[in-house]
Amino acid sequence: MNQTLQENIREVRRRIRDAAERAGRDESEITLIGVTKTQPVEVINAAIDAGIDHIGESRIQEARERLPDVKEGPVRHLIGHLQRNKVKYAVKLFDMIQSVDTILLAEELNARCAKLNRQMPILIEVNTSGEDAKMGCQPKEALTLMKAIDRLPNLSTRGFMSIAVYSEDMERVRPCFKLLREIYEDASTHELQHGTLSVLSMGMSSDFETAIEEGSTMVRVGTAIFGRRIV
Ligand SMILES: *Cc1c(COP(=O)(O)O)cnc(C)c1O
């Protein structure tokens, strides 16, 4: 039944390895997140059996319904927009929150994590495409936001996340990745109290090879593993 899934995962890993090689990088620098949004629990568990050890979900409601039945083991990432009134659920469901884009959201996360006596690894989401519909802070606010978040002891900043402009033309997509990389490098010159930068989460099914060429350390791949989403 899940031969296709296994083949898809193998193929994505091969493409990651080839892209890394072309860029003179080691494939071990790049983490593959299987984006499991909209997939049924059986499919998610089959992907885990096939070696997927990081999963990404984008909606809290969906995650609350499915994650309790998903096998233990994989690192669970929230990659979609988080509303402040859903933070109380998010801190119990996820190991990393990739979509922190305002200080108000960060403060709510910090407060909820303090109650649970835990520290949450987070990424700062940056809108690198300039499209209004995309979430994320403005590129020029990213450093200020990082410094403000660093004052919150129950959050640990690990890096940055972005969704590039959607286009088949990689020369339109690439500048988004370059921009996030520049922000990351700039941010790396600042010492953090409650975190260490190591993650550059960029690249999806349509553009992960380009993202790897531009320095991505974490690619979020849904369609290329699971096929086209119906919902
Ligand atoms: C859905 C989603 C992905 C995966 O998209 P695919 O094109 O299916 O690989 C990656 N990142 C985020 C934030 C998403 O919402």
The ligand as a MOL file (V3000), in Angstrom:
LIG
                    3D

  0  0  0     0  0            999 V3000
M  V30 BEGIN CTAB
M  V30 COUNTS 15 15 0 0 0
M  V30 BEGIN ATOM
M  V30 1 C 1.8400 23.3410 3.1700 0
M  V30 2 C 3.1250 23.9400 3.5850 0
M  V30 3 C 4.3520 23.4050 3.1450 0
M  V30 4 C 4.4650 22.2480 2.1850 0
M  V30 5 O 3.9960 22.5860 0.9260 0
M  V30 6 P 4.1890 21.6100 -0.3320 0
M  V30 7 O 4.1640 22.5210 -1.4940 0
M  V30 8 O 3.0360 20.6630 -0.3080 0
M  V30 9 O 5.4730 20.9060 -0.1600 0
M  V30 10 C 5.5120 24.0030 3.6150 0
M  V30 11 N 5.4880 25.0460 4.4630 0
M  V30 12 C 4.3350 25.5790 4.9110 0
M  V30 13 C 4.3880 26.7290 5.8340 0
M  V30 14 C 3.1200 25.0470 4.4820 0
M  V30 15 O 1.9830 25.5970 4.9240 0
M  V30 END ATOM
M  V30 BEGIN BOND
M  V30 1 1 1 2
M  V30 2 1 2 3
M  V30 3 2 2 14
M  V30 4 1 3 4
M  V30 5 2 3 10
M  V30 6 1 4 5
M  V30 7 1 5 6
M  V30 8 2 6 7
M  V30 9 1 6 8
M  V30 10 1 6 9
M  V30 11 1 10 11
M  V30 12 2 11 12
M  V30 13 1 12 13
M  V30 14 1 12 14
M  V30 15 1 14 15
M  V30 END BOND
M  V30 END CTAB
M  END
